């Protein structure tokens, strides 16, 4: 899903995936996640309701770009 508001980019050569949130067409980097726990924490910090359900439940709100979801290296 390309137009999801939360984008988890492809794995970087050094490991981890950059996480962005898209609001009104503007991308904001939340950080680099090295695990689902990191991704959940980024979403918790910006007060997304039930971030663990979004991440672990494979929500359509999250787009995993390049590679398999939940893989960070």
C-alpha positions, 0 to 999 in steps of 0.5 A: 500500500503506497499511500499508507500514512506510516511508511517503513522504508527498505532495510538500510545497508547498515541495518534498520529501517527508517520510519516516516509518517505522512500527514497532509502530504508531508513526510516526517522522519520518526527514527530508524527502527531496528525491531518492531519494538522500536516501531511501536515506541515511535508510534507511542511517542506521537500518541498513535492509539494502540501502536502495538496492534497496528504494528503486530496486527499488520494494519493497512495503515503501515506500508512496508517498502522493499522486503518483508514486513517485520524484518530489520536486517 
